[in-house]
Amino acid sequence: MNNRKVTLAAAAAGVVAGAAGLGLLAMPAGAGQPPTLPDVSAESLVEQVLTSEPGAFGGTVQVDNKLGLPSIAEIPQLADGKHSARIWTDGNGRFRAALPNGQSEQTVVHDGKTTWSWNSADNEVTKAERKPDGSKPDERKPDAKAEAANPAEAAKQVVGLTKEFSDISVDGTARVANRAAYELVLTPKASEKTLIREVRIAVDSELKMPLRVAVLTNGTSEPAGMVGFSEINVGPQDPKLFEFTPPAQAKVTTPEAKEERDRDRSPELGLEQALQGENPQVFGTGWDTVVGARIPAEAMSQVPAEAQGLVDRFTKKVSGSWGSGKVFTTKVATVLIADDGRVVAGAVPEQVLFDTIGQVK
Amino acid sequence: MITRQFGSEVRWMLRRPRTLIGLFGLVLVPIVISFGIWTAGEDEGGGPPGLGAILQGNGMVVPIFTLFLSLNLLLPLVASIWAADGLAGEAQHGTLRGLLVAPVSRVRLLFVKLFGLAAMSLFAVTLMAVVGIIAGTAFLGTDGMMTLSGTTLDTGEGLLRIALFVVLVTFQMVSIGAVALAVSAATEHPLVVQAATMTTIIVFQVLGQFSSLDWLHPFLITTGFPGLIDVMRDPVPLDQIWDSTLLAGCYLLIGTGLAAMRLITKDN
């Protein structure tokens, strides 16, 4: 009888342990105790970030996106939510990035001469070679994507562009991907008319390399967007990672050929090209910089119907002394498209765009 | 003693005609998939999105693709049938009473049933993988194994990945089976066990589609299924695989614990 009670208790303990395990697994990983680090001045930290040369490392990057972008079936990576990517670099320009997308994966490898971009969804390799004259290859698409996934590079750019227009401070420390880091905070100066309240950058205390970037907007305590390493191992990486041999069954194309073919297929590419046709005009400086352009009338009419539909679905009709158009709002940026083809965008409230659009030539 | 009981349990399971018919059905899946992709031809690209897109000319991926698809419904169904036969089926035939009054501990009886389930699951999954390799290679050809990351593994490495996937899928299947065993211990009707298990799996998958319920998702065993595909990435990221396996482990503990509690308190 007693024996039976003991077994019963053991079985019950098993059930409880299993349930507790489920609870533990569901809990987000704790950030852990913030480390104690020697004080550092904000100015010298910024300087160190800008001059740091991250060596070889490999790691997993988490992107947590709460920008308030609409979920567009055609571009799932932009939708709100968490995405992860794995990146490796040898510190000398060679890198590999693996961007999972559901069950598919996009892999970008730059081996020093050639940028290979592989997409498992269409079993296709895009090969962009460095041109003989030494100019950079047309690696806009794959590289831009891989670069955006690298918090170290993204943060460096943000700091470089905005340090003059911000109050910079060091706000304690944090533990990111199990490494001790300083929290560098860039707050736009009061004169800046921007949607962004502050940008927090966790800077590795040893390597001075940014490990995490969080963008906070006015009126919310949760970051609107966050890019950061969830795991990083610093040191030489397997050189095989920086080589790529196209699989035997894959189609190999060039970026030019792919773009040509994709233009009809994906509507957002057409829109992108229409916007890229003109040299952008830049108004203002710092956080409230507004970028403007004029889409030529013919390009406006060439935008495929699907793209037009996409635009209509997610924008609000507005008008004012400047004319009329559509405004597209997210937590960190606003885009105003006038019916006559003028486009302005920036990390600013829509009023700033209404004031600026008149200057677009 | 215990090994003899294990052996006799597995022999007893294999002797049931429905087990053999079930295994035969499972084996058909990789053959049909290979044949389907083969007839689709080169121009059609691959099959469905995801792993299906890289199947063409890449026969070694067929076993992984097959098991990945089957894990959603087919393998839980088979596990629930075996779990239903194990206790509820025996209760229905009146043979469970004999086992319960026999001078063996009821916990041991449960472990024998669980072992039978695990052995049969491993057997079924391995069988599907082996047939998948043969059918995939025969219909689609093979030149090593191309991963989702675009790298090509040699045959040895490819076989290792398949073996790893077989173990992972078997573990998921056994965990579902353990929960089914708990239901099985509580009823005399095998159909109730199958219906309850399959309903749960389907409802979990439906709940998994609602992003407004994302707080619930980490608790659902089905949430762990898609992450297992990471076996086909190169290098293999272990965190999702590890999470899925731990999640299934929790279900295994809960299922086994509940089944044990029910068996111990059962009046003969």
Interface residues (C-beta under 8 A of the other chain):
Chain A: R4 T7 L8 A10 A11 A12 A13 G14 V15 V16 A17 G18 A19 G21 L22 L25 A26 T60 G81 R86 A98 P100 G102 Q103 S104 E105 T107 W116 W118 S120 A121 D122 N123 V125 E231 L241 F244 T245 P246 P247 A248 Q249 A250
Chain B: G45 G46 P49 G50 L51 A53 I54 Q56 G57 N58 S105 V107 D143 M146 L148 S149 G150 T151 T152 S211 W215 P218 F219 P226 I229 R233 P235 P237 D239 D243 L246 L247 G249 C250 Y251 L252 L253 I254 G255 T256 G257 L258 A260 M261 I264 T265
